[in-house]
Amino acid sequence: MKIQRPVASDDEHQVLQFRPRNPELAPGWRRDLNAQPRQGDSSCEPNDLSRYERPRQEPDDFRHRMLANIAALAFTVALTAIGIWLAMSIADLRRNQDCVLMGRRDCVHIATPSG
């Protein structure tokens, strides 16, 4: 069987020149972060999130937040434990079912009192 590989020619590849949308951001232009913004220029706003902050009506209740975090952690741990127990139970049931379907008689472990 013959393997066919595509033949790549140099005519297929082309490098495109990047042209910025904003003429001020042309290559070689560097913005001075400490410069004062010009009037009407919104591109020199600070890069922090202070412009999105809103004043709060009431102060944070850290006790309530901590209790909610503890409750969420307890719920997550309980859900994980239930999931592990369920997976182990399903695996045990499947093991017993496979044993019975193979025709074996000693499938279920019987605990004997010792002593």
C-alpha positions in Angstrom: 0.0 0.0 0.0 1.4 3.4 -1.0 1.3 6.3 1.5 0.3 9.6 0.0 1.7 12.7 1.7 0.5 16.2 0.8 3.0 18.2 -1.1 3.5 21.7 0.5 4.8 24.4 -1.6 6.2 27.8 -0.4 3.3 29.6 -2.2 0.7 28.3 0.3 2.3 30.0 3.3 1.9 33.7 3.9 2.9 35.9 6.8 0.3 38.6 7.6 1.4 41.9 9.1 -0.3 42.9 12.3 -2.0 46.3 12.2 -3.3 47.6 15.6 -6.8 49.1 15.7 -5.6 52.0 17.7 -3.0 54.1 15.9 -1.5 55.2 19.2 -0.6 51.6 19.9 1.6 51.3 16.9 4.8 49.2 17.2 7.4 51.0 19.3 4.9 53.1 21.2 5.1 52.6 25.0 2.6 54.0 27.4 3.9 55.8 30.5 1.9 54.4 33.4 2.7 57.4 35.6 1.6 59.9 32.9 -1.4 62.1 33.6 -4.4 61.2 31.4 -5.3 63.7 28.8 -8.8 65.2 28.9 -11.3 62.9 27.3 -8.8 60.0 27.1 -10.3 56.9 28.8 -7.4 54.5 27.8 -5.2 55.7 30.6 -7.5 54.7 33.5 -5.9 52.8 36.3 -5.7 49.0 35.8 -7.1 48.2 39.2 -10.7 47.1 40.1 -11.5 50.3 42.0 -13.8 51.6 39.3 -16.1 48.5 39.8 -16.4 48.9 43.6 -19.7 49.9 45.1 -20.2 51.2 48.6 -21.7 48.6 50.9 -24.9 49.2 52.7 -23.7 47.3 55.8 -20.4 45.9 56.9 -19.4 42.3 56.2 -20.5 39.8 58.8 -17.4 37.6 59.0 -18.9 35.3 61.6 -21.8 34.5 59.3 -19.4 34.0 56.4 -17.2 31.6 58.4 -20.3 29.6 59.6 -21.4 29.3 56.0 -18.0 28.1 54.9 -17.9 25.5 57.6 -21.4 24.3 56.7 -20.4 24.1 53.0 -17.2 22.1 54.0 -19.3 19.7 56.1 -21.8 19.2 53.3 -19.0 18.5 50.8 -17.3 16.0 53.2 -20.6 14.3 53.8 -21.4 14.1 50.1 -18.0 12.7 49.4 -18.3 10.1 52.1 -21.8 9.0 50.9 -20.5 8.8 47.3 -17.6 6.6 48.4 -19.9 4.4 50.5 -22.3 4.1 47.5 -19.5 3.1 45.1 -18.2 0.5 47.5 -21.7 -1.0 48.0 -22.3 -1.1 44.3 -19.0 -2.8 43.7 -19.7 -5.4 46.5 -23.2 -6.1 45.0 -21.7 -6.5 41.5 -19.0 -8.9 42.9 -21.7 -11.0 44.6 -23.9 -11.0 41.5 -21.0 -12.1 39.2 -20.2 -14.9 41.7 -23.8 -16.1 41.7 -24.1 -15.9 37.9 -21.0 -18.1 37.6 -22.8 -20.8 39.5 -20.7 -20.7 42.7 -22.3 -21.4 46.0 -19.9 -19.7 48.4 -20.5 -16.2 47.3 -21.6 -14.5 50.5 -19.1 -14.2 53.3 -20.6 -15.5 56.5 -19.1 -14.2 59.7 -18.5 -16.8 62.4 -18.3 -15.9 66.1 -14.8 -16.5 67.3 -14.2 -17.6 70.8 
